[in-house]
Amino acid sequence: MRVHIPEGIRERSEELFLPGVPRIMANRQNTKAGISPEFYATLDVGDTRQRIAFAGVREMVTKYCGGANKALDYGCGAGRSTRFLKEMGLEEVVGVDINQEMLQKAVEKRIPGTSYLQIKSGQLPFKDCMFDLVFSGLVILEISKAREIRKILKELKRVTTDQGTVIILTCTKEGYLTDSDHFEVMLTPEQQANIKDGDPVPIRVRDTGQVFTDYYWSNEFLTSTLQEVGLTTVEVKLPTAPDQDASPRPNYAIYVSKKYAKSIW
Ligand SMILES: C[S@@+](CC[C@H](N)C(=O)[O-])C[C@H]1O[C@@H](n2cnc3c(N)ncnc32)[C@H](O)[C@@H]1O
């Protein structure tokens, strides 16, 4: 299967690109061992509690990224978020991930205007200032080390155009207090009450019984780390859907940042 690679994106060797990438082994350290690419590939932005999150992302992209053409989807998984961005009208969306099996699923469902590339964590084979929009959805919560998150955010900033936007979607503390359609949070009430940055959050997939681990990162940690790497947070959107959701607590947070902007803080 051939994968479309947009002009100007290719910078390093050909073999970085799927499907010719098996020589680069996925870094499995941070991947969700209990959540299979097959299962992930069945999820769409509309059919889990995450629909609320992606509705919020759509709103933020519309509000802050008018005129954006090229987007990067960092931690694209099985390509759900990449297709979502493309279907919002961006010309070209590149999905990158460390997990080869996830990428294989993404390639199987590839739509025109998207391409996929396997990377090592926090290392992007792109020139500076290449993407108008850099999105990373539900990825930070898979990373156990603060320094790794800092490294990734720095790299995301580097590849963003000067007028571009970085949008990070992640789970809030409230998100780890409630179970959702597919997932059950396995923290005791005491652990939930005392949760702090970097704490592991074991989660069970209802259908399969498999357990994987998220890592909790607070709003304070994320906003200060964005600031540290030179990204200014212009909005933190906490989407809820009171009409669809019986408990309208913000389970997700969307951080919208710019390279050079006046901070809201
Ligand atoms: C929960 S999935 C989300 C996938 C996609 N963004 C979506 O919303 O459908 C998280 C993805 O992040 C990837 N990931 C985890 N750690 C990563 C890292 N350090 N760098 C890049 N991708 C990473 C995983 O391999 C996985 O595919």
The ligand as a MOL file (V3000), in Angstrom:
LIG
                    3D

  0  0  0     0  0            999 V3000
M  V30 BEGIN CTAB
M  V30 COUNTS 27 29 0 0 0
M  V30 BEGIN ATOM
M  V30 1 C -5.2290 7.4920 23.1710 0
M  V30 2 S -4.3930 7.4030 21.6350 0 CHG=1
M  V30 3 C -5.0530 8.8010 20.7920 0
M  V30 4 C -4.9360 8.6720 19.3230 0
M  V30 5 C -5.5600 9.8070 18.5090 0
M  V30 6 N -4.9650 11.0840 18.8140 0
M  V30 7 C -7.0640 9.8530 18.7150 0
M  V30 8 O -7.5450 10.7860 19.3590 0
M  V30 9 O -7.7370 8.9460 18.2580 0 CHG=-1
M  V30 10 C -2.7880 7.9610 22.0780 0
M  V30 11 C -1.7350 7.7390 21.0160 0
M  V30 12 O -0.5520 8.4250 21.4300 0
M  V30 13 C 0.5630 7.6620 21.0580 0
M  V30 14 N 1.6990 8.0470 21.8800 0
M  V30 15 C 1.9390 7.7310 23.1620 0
M  V30 16 N 3.0910 8.2830 23.5850 0
M  V30 17 C 3.5920 8.9640 22.5380 0
M  V30 18 C 4.7690 9.7570 22.3530 0
M  V30 19 N 5.6300 9.9130 23.3300 0
M  V30 20 N 4.9600 10.3230 21.1410 0
M  V30 21 C 4.0670 10.1440 20.1330 0
M  V30 22 N 2.9320 9.4060 20.2580 0
M  V30 23 C 2.7050 8.8240 21.4420 0
M  V30 24 C 0.1370 6.2320 21.2550 0
M  V30 25 O 0.9240 5.3410 20.5110 0
M  V30 26 C -1.3310 6.2760 20.8140 0
M  V30 27 O -1.4750 5.9270 19.4810 0
M  V30 END ATOM
M  V30 BEGIN BOND
M  V30 1 1 1 2
M  V30 2 1 2 3
M  V30 3 1 2 10
M  V30 4 1 3 4
M  V30 5 1 4 5
M  V30 6 1 5 6
M  V30 7 1 5 7
M  V30 8 2 7 8
M  V30 9 1 7 9
M  V30 10 1 10 11
M  V30 11 1 11 12
M  V30 12 1 11 26
M  V30 13 1 12 13
M  V30 14 1 13 14
M  V30 15 1 13 24
M  V30 16 1 14 15
M  V30 17 1 14 23
M  V30 18 2 15 16
M  V30 19 1 16 17
M  V30 20 1 17 18
M  V30 21 2 17 23
M  V30 22 1 18 19
M  V30 23 2 18 20
M  V30 24 1 20 21
M  V30 25 2 21 22
M  V30 26 1 22 23
M  V30 27 1 24 25
M  V30 28 1 24 26
M  V30 29 1 26 27
M  V30 END BOND
M  V30 END CTAB
M  END
